[in-house]
Amino acid sequence: MGAVENRELVCRWIDGWNANDTAAVLGDVYAEDWIDGDSAQGPHGHDGVRAFVDAYLGAFPDLQIKILQLVADDEFVALRWSANGTHTGPLYGRPPSMASVSFTGHTMHRIAHGKIAATWLQVDTTGLFNQLR
């Protein structure tokens, strides 16, 4: 795939997040053998992606992600994004706070055979968790 197709793939991925639809986030976007590039121990594969997506969409069912910058080539897509949502469900042991939050992050995906094969993610969790008090 080329840069344009890789860009479109990642935009479909964001659309699934914004629709609060785990099936759409996973859909035909992730490779079966996807790896979390930040962790050698996992989570990996569709089960790993599903656990992560379900945790965030369960905590922020109205989550909306806005792409601030996106750069794509034939193998990688990098994006800087912001997210907003209301904390109505538990997140990593933190009970719902009903707080409206805004946080940012950076994601890099490696694309292989038309699917996301690996992901590296940095989220401003300190800023996020400070808003959940």
Disulfide bonds with the S-S distance in Angstrom:
none
